[in-house]
Amino acid sequence: MGYVTAPMKLKTKKAAAKRFSFTATGKVKFKRTNKRHNLGNKSSARKLKLRGAGYVFEGDIKHVEKCMPYGA
């Protein structure tokens, strides 16, 4: 008798899981960089623009989805 094997599980790229998250509508959201240290050297306007989250462009979503097969 032959054994039926389960399909291989895919591993999530942890570097991508720490940087991106999926919204309910399927968009990929990310947090802006350059907001961790040396904030005294950056202008208030620059820090204000870094406040909001950004969304990945349509052409790059496929790559992020490949790195995160289960949505994480």
A tleap script that builds the chain and sets N, CA, C and O, in Angstrom:
source leaprc.protein.ff14SB
mol = sequence {
  NMET GLY TYR VAL THR ALA PRO MET LYS LEU
  LYS THR LYS LYS ALA ALA ALA LYS ARG PHE
  SER PHE THR ALA THR GLY LYS VAL LYS PHE
  LYS ARG THR ASN LYS ARG HIE ASN LEU GLY
  ASN LYS SER SER ALA ARG LYS LEU LYS LEU
  ARG GLY ALA GLY TYR VAL PHE GLU GLY ASP
  ILE LYS HIE VAL GLU LYS CYS MET PRO TYR
  GLY CALA
}
set mol.1.N position { 0.822 -1.188 0.000 }
set mol.1.CA position { 0.000 0.000 0.000 }
set mol.1.C position { 0.866 1.251 0.000 }
set mol.1.O position { 1.894 1.308 0.674 }
set mol.2.N position { 0.442 2.244 -0.757 }
set mol.2.CA position { 1.171 3.508 -0.792 }
set mol.2.C position { 0.625 4.479 0.233 }
set mol.2.O position { -0.566 4.479 0.547 }
set mol.3.N position { 1.496 5.287 0.735 }
set mol.3.CA position { 1.099 6.297 1.702 }
set mol.3.C position { 0.803 7.602 0.973 }
set mol.3.O position { 1.484 7.961 0.013 }
set mol.4.N position { -0.197 8.286 1.432 }
set mol.4.CA position { -0.517 9.600 0.901 }
set mol.4.C position { 0.175 10.624 1.786 }
set mol.4.O position { -0.062 10.679 2.992 }
set mol.5.N position { 1.017 11.419 1.188 }
set mol.5.CA position { 1.743 12.415 1.966 }
set mol.5.C position { 1.031 13.760 1.881 }
set mol.5.O position { 0.416 14.101 0.870 }
set mol.6.N position { 1.132 14.496 2.950 }
set mol.6.CA position { 0.546 15.833 2.978 }
set mol.6.C position { 1.395 16.764 2.121 }
set mol.6.O position { 2.602 16.557 1.996 }
set mol.7.N position { 0.784 17.783 1.533 }
set mol.7.CA position { 1.581 18.736 0.748 }
set mol.7.C position { 2.579 19.468 1.643 }
set mol.7.O position { 2.355 19.656 2.838 }
set mol.8.N position { 3.666 19.866 1.034 }
set mol.8.CA position { 4.713 20.561 1.780 }
set mol.8.C position { 4.200 21.906 2.291 }
set mol.8.O position { 3.503 22.631 1.582 }
set mol.9.N position { 4.555 22.221 3.521 }
set mol.9.CA position { 4.215 23.526 4.066 }
set mol.9.C position { 5.227 24.544 3.550 }
set mol.9.O position { 6.393 24.222 3.321 }
set mol.10.N position { 4.763 25.768 3.375 }
set mol.10.CA position { 5.636 26.844 2.928 }
set mol.10.C position { 6.031 27.690 4.129 }
set mol.10.O position { 5.203 27.986 4.990 }
set mol.11.N position { 7.285 28.073 4.180 }
set mol.11.CA position { 7.756 28.887 5.292 }
set mol.11.C position { 7.549 30.370 4.978 }
set mol.11.O position { 7.737 30.820 3.848 }
set mol.12.N position { 7.164 31.096 5.994 }
set mol.12.CA position { 7.029 32.547 5.884 }
set mol.12.C position { 8.406 33.172 6.069 }
set mol.12.O position { 9.150 32.801 6.976 }
set mol.13.N position { 8.736 34.125 5.198 }
set mol.13.CA position { 9.977 34.880 5.370 }
set mol.13.C position { 9.765 35.855 6.525 }
set mol.13.O position { 8.987 36.802 6.419 }
set mol.14.N position { 10.464 35.611 7.623 }
set mol.14.CA position { 10.247 36.388 8.826 }
set mol.14.C position { 10.617 37.857 8.650 }
set mol.14.O position { 10.022 38.723 9.292 }
set mol.15.N position { 11.582 38.147 7.799 }
set mol.15.CA position { 11.948 39.543 7.552 }
set mol.15.C position { 10.779 40.294 6.926 }
set mol.15.O position { 10.543 41.459 7.248 }
set mol.16.N position { 10.049 39.633 6.037 }
set mol.16.CA position { 8.882 40.267 5.409 }
set mol.16.C position { 7.726 40.364 6.394 }
set mol.16.O position { 6.989 41.350 6.384 }
set mol.17.N position { 7.557 39.358 7.241 }
set mol.17.CA position { 6.455 39.361 8.206 }
set mol.17.C position { 6.605 40.498 9.212 }
set mol.17.O position { 5.611 41.025 9.711 }
set mol.18.N position { 7.851 40.877 9.511 }
set mol.18.CA position { 8.085 41.963 10.459 }
set mol.18.C position { 7.842 43.332 9.826 }
set mol.18.O position { 7.616 44.308 10.542 }
set mol.19.N position { 7.886 43.419 8.510 }
set mol.19.CA position { 7.810 44.704 7.828 }
set mol.19.C position { 6.462 44.997 7.187 }
set mol.19.O position { 6.092 46.160 7.030 }
set mol.20.N position { 5.723 43.954 6.815 }
set mol.20.CA position { 4.479 44.146 6.066 }
set mol.20.C position { 3.310 43.509 6.793 }
set mol.20.O position { 3.481 42.573 7.573 }
set mol.21.N position { 2.117 44.032 6.524 }
set mol.21.CA position { 0.887 43.417 7.009 }
set mol.21.C position { -0.181 43.609 5.944 }
set mol.21.O position { -0.148 44.577 5.184 }
set mol.22.N position { -1.128 42.677 5.896 }
set mol.22.CA position { -2.183 42.722 4.905 }
set mol.22.C position { -3.428 43.369 5.511 }
set mol.22.O position { -3.765 43.122 6.669 }
set mol.23.N position { -4.101 44.191 4.724 }
set mol.23.CA position { -5.362 44.772 5.153 }
set mol.23.C position { -6.490 43.824 4.769 }
set mol.23.O position { -6.263 42.833 4.075 }
set mol.24.N position { -7.688 44.124 5.212 }
set mol.24.CA position { -8.839 43.274 4.920 }
set mol.24.C position { -9.178 43.275 3.435 }
set mol.24.O position { -9.764 42.312 2.939 }
set mol.25.N position { -8.823 44.331 2.721 }
set mol.25.CA position { -9.122 44.416 1.293 }
set mol.25.C position { -8.014 43.833 0.425 }
set mol.25.O position { -8.132 43.820 -0.800 }
set mol.26.N position { -6.927 43.346 1.053 }
set mol.26.CA position { -5.851 42.716 0.291 }
set mol.26.C position { -4.674 43.612 -0.012 }
set mol.26.O position { -3.715 43.171 -0.645 }
set mol.27.N position { -4.718 44.857 0.421 }
set mol.27.CA position { -3.573 45.737 0.231 }
set mol.27.C position { -2.472 45.345 1.208 }
set mol.27.O position { -2.732 44.716 2.233 }
set mol.28.N position { -1.243 45.722 0.878 }
set mol.28.CA position { -0.106 45.425 1.755 }
set mol.28.C position { 0.369 46.740 2.355 }
set mol.28.O position { 0.719 47.677 1.637 }
set mol.29.N position { 0.377 46.794 3.684 }
set mol.29.CA position { 0.709 48.008 4.407 }
set mol.29.C position { 2.107 47.880 5.003 }
set mol.29.O position { 2.528 46.786 5.380 }
set mol.30.N position { 2.824 48.997 5.088 }
set mol.30.CA position { 4.144 48.997 5.717 }
set mol.30.C position { 4.324 50.272 6.518 }
set mol.30.O position { 3.651 51.274 6.274 }
set mol.31.N position { 5.238 50.226 7.474 }
set mol.31.CA position { 5.555 51.392 8.293 }
set mol.31.C position { 6.749 52.107 7.667 }
set mol.31.O position { 7.666 51.472 7.145 }
set mol.32.N position { 6.723 53.415 7.725 }
set mol.32.CA position { 7.794 54.219 7.138 }
set mol.32.C position { 9.107 54.045 7.910 }
set mol.32.O position { 9.113 53.811 9.118 }
set mol.33.N position { 10.197 54.165 7.188 }
set mol.33.CA position { 11.513 54.044 7.815 }
set mol.33.C position { 12.012 55.423 8.270 }
set mol.33.O position { 11.346 56.435 8.046 }
set mol.34.N position { 13.165 55.452 8.898 }
set mol.34.CA position { 13.838 56.680 9.362 }
set mol.34.C position { 13.105 57.383 10.489 }
set mol.34.O position { 13.174 58.608 10.583 }
set mol.35.N position { 12.412 56.661 11.339 }
set mol.35.CA position { 11.686 57.274 12.449 }
set mol.35.C position { 12.132 56.669 13.776 }
set mol.35.O position { 11.369 56.706 14.742 }
set mol.36.N position { 13.347 56.112 13.858 }
set mol.36.CA position { 13.792 55.421 15.066 }
set mol.36.C position { 14.780 56.225 15.909 }
set mol.36.O position { 14.644 56.276 17.131 }
set mol.37.N position { 15.755 56.843 15.284 }
set mol.37.CA position { 16.775 57.555 16.052 }
set mol.37.C position { 17.255 58.763 15.269 }
set mol.37.O position { 16.882 58.944 14.110 }
set mol.38.N position { 18.083 59.595 15.900 }
set mol.38.CA position { 18.558 60.858 15.328 }
set mol.38.C position { 17.400 61.754 14.912 }
set mol.38.O position { 17.456 62.409 13.871 }
set mol.39.N position { 16.355 61.778 15.725 }
set mol.39.CA position { 15.176 62.569 15.381 }
set mol.39.C position { 15.410 64.063 15.583 }
set mol.39.O position { 14.672 64.890 15.047 }
set mol.40.N position { 16.431 64.403 16.352 }
set mol.40.CA position { 16.744 65.820 16.545 }
set mol.40.C position { 17.312 66.464 15.303 }
set mol.40.O position { 17.217 67.680 15.134 }
set mol.41.N position { 17.904 65.663 14.428 }
set mol.41.CA position { 18.497 66.192 13.200 }
set mol.41.C position { 17.500 66.305 12.057 }
set mol.41.O position { 17.797 66.922 11.035 }
set mol.42.N position { 16.328 65.717 12.220 }
set mol.42.CA position { 15.332 65.723 11.146 }
set mol.42.C position { 14.326 66.843 11.409 }
set mol.42.O position { 13.994 67.151 12.554 }
set mol.43.N position { 13.855 67.439 10.322 }
set mol.43.CA position { 12.904 68.541 10.471 }
set mol.43.C position { 11.542 68.018 10.907 }
set mol.43.O position { 11.229 66.842 10.723 }
set mol.44.N position { 10.747 68.893 11.478 }
set mol.44.CA position { 9.408 68.517 11.930 }
set mol.44.C position { 8.544 68.086 10.756 }
set mol.44.O position { 7.739 67.163 10.875 }
set mol.45.N position { 8.711 68.755 9.624 }
set mol.45.CA position { 7.925 68.405 8.435 }
set mol.45.C position { 8.275 67.001 7.951 }
set mol.45.O position { 7.399 66.242 7.536 }
set mol.46.N position { 9.548 66.669 8.007 }
set mol.46.CA position { 9.978 65.339 7.573 }
set mol.46.C position { 9.424 64.262 8.500 }
set mol.46.O position { 8.955 63.220 8.041 }
set mol.47.N position { 9.481 64.519 9.812 }
set mol.47.CA position { 8.961 63.552 10.775 }
set mol.47.C position { 7.447 63.416 10.648 }
set mol.47.O position { 6.902 62.331 10.853 }
set mol.48.N position { 6.775 64.497 10.315 }
set mol.48.CA position { 5.322 64.463 10.123 }
set mol.48.C position { 4.953 63.590 8.933 }
set mol.48.O position { 3.985 62.833 8.993 }
set mol.49.N position { 5.717 63.692 7.853 }
set mol.49.CA position { 5.454 62.886 6.651 }
set mol.49.C position { 5.745 61.409 6.879 }
set mol.49.O position { 5.162 60.546 6.223 }
set mol.50.N position { 6.652 61.120 7.815 }
set mol.50.CA position { 6.985 59.725 8.120 }
set mol.50.C position { 5.986 59.083 9.075 }
set mol.50.O position { 6.090 57.892 9.368 }
set mol.51.N position { 5.029 59.850 9.558 }
set mol.51.CA position { 4.112 59.364 10.579 }
set mol.51.C position { 3.164 58.289 10.046 }
set mol.51.O position { 2.973 57.260 10.694 }
set mol.52.N position { 2.584 58.511 8.899 }
set mol.52.CA position { 1.565 57.593 8.393 }
set mol.52.C position { 2.143 56.340 7.773 }
set mol.52.O position { 3.312 56.302 7.389 }
set mol.53.N position { 1.317 55.318 7.679 }
set mol.53.CA position { 1.723 54.077 7.022 }
set mol.53.C position { 1.632 54.246 5.510 }
set mol.53.O position { 0.920 55.120 5.016 }
set mol.54.N position { 2.350 53.415 4.791 }
set mol.54.CA position { 2.301 53.436 3.339 }
set mol.54.C position { 1.776 52.119 2.805 }
set mol.54.O position { 1.679 51.131 3.533 }
set mol.55.N position { 1.438 52.117 1.525 }
set mol.55.CA position { 0.942 50.915 0.879 }
set mol.55.C position { 1.879 50.522 -0.259 }
set mol.55.O position { 2.381 51.377 -0.989 }
set mol.56.N position { 2.104 49.232 -0.400 }
set mol.56.CA position { 3.005 48.714 -1.434 }
set mol.56.C position { 2.347 48.889 -2.797 }
set mol.56.O position { 1.134 48.719 -2.925 }
set mol.57.N position { 3.129 49.227 -3.807 }
set mol.57.CA position { 2.614 49.388 -5.158 }
set mol.57.C position { 2.136 48.052 -5.719 }
set mol.57.O position { 2.598 46.991 -5.300 }
set mol.58.N position { 1.216 48.116 -6.659 }
set mol.58.CA position { 0.594 46.913 -7.228 }
set mol.58.C position { 1.619 45.929 -7.783 }
set mol.58.O position { 1.456 44.718 -7.636 }
set mol.59.N position { 2.670 46.436 -8.415 }
set mol.59.CA position { 3.655 45.557 -9.026 }
set mol.59.C position { 4.493 44.782 -8.031 }
set mol.59.O position { 5.057 43.742 -8.372 }
set mol.60.N position { 4.584 45.276 -6.803 }
set mol.60.CA position { 5.403 44.628 -5.784 }
set mol.60.C position { 4.609 43.711 -4.862 }
set mol.60.O position { 5.198 42.976 -4.069 }
set mol.61.N position { 3.291 43.742 -4.953 }
set mol.61.CA position { 2.462 42.938 -4.054 }
set mol.61.C position { 2.706 41.452 -4.268 }
set mol.61.O position { 2.716 40.691 -3.300 }
set mol.62.N position { 2.902 41.022 -5.498 }
set mol.62.CA position { 3.134 39.605 -5.787 }
set mol.62.C position { 4.365 39.092 -5.055 }
set mol.62.O position { 4.365 37.972 -4.545 }
set mol.63.N position { 5.415 39.906 -5.002 }
set mol.63.CA position { 6.639 39.493 -4.328 }
set mol.63.C position { 6.421 39.347 -2.825 }
set mol.63.O position { 6.927 38.410 -2.208 }
set mol.64.N position { 5.669 40.272 -2.240 }
set mol.64.CA position { 5.395 40.202 -0.804 }
set mol.64.C position { 4.518 38.994 -0.501 }
set mol.64.O position { 4.733 38.311 0.501 }
set mol.65.N position { 3.536 38.723 -1.352 }
set mol.65.CA position { 2.657 37.564 -1.143 }
set mol.65.C position { 3.442 36.258 -1.239 }
set mol.65.O position { 3.122 35.289 -0.551 }
set mol.66.N position { 4.456 36.229 -2.080 }
set mol.66.CA position { 5.286 35.029 -2.194 }
set mol.66.C position { 6.118 34.831 -0.929 }
set mol.66.O position { 6.355 33.697 -0.512 }
set mol.67.N position { 6.559 35.923 -0.320 }
set mol.67.CA position { 7.336 35.833 0.915 }
set mol.67.C position { 6.460 35.470 2.105 }
set mol.67.O position { 6.935 34.895 3.085 }
set mol.68.N position { 5.175 35.808 2.013 }
set mol.68.CA position { 4.239 35.552 3.126 }
set mol.68.C position { 3.046 34.755 2.595 }
set mol.68.O position { 1.980 35.323 2.357 }
set mol.69.N position { 3.218 33.441 2.408 }
set mol.69.CA position { 2.168 32.647 1.763 }
set mol.69.C position { 0.877 32.519 2.559 }
set mol.69.O position { -0.172 32.251 1.975 }
set mol.70.N position { 0.923 32.702 3.867 }
set mol.70.CA position { -0.266 32.534 4.694 }
set mol.70.C position { -0.802 33.875 5.206 }
set mol.70.O position { -1.638 33.907 6.110 }
set mol.71.N position { -0.332 34.954 4.641 }
set mol.71.CA position { -0.845 36.255 5.014 }
set mol.71.C position { -0.224 36.875 6.247 }
set mol.71.O position { -0.117 38.098 6.341 }
set mol.72.N position { 0.182 36.057 7.181 }
set mol.72.CA position { 0.817 36.477 8.443 }
set mol.72.C position { 0.276 37.819 8.870 }
set mol.72.O position { 0.682 38.347 9.905 }
savepdb mol mol.pdb
quit
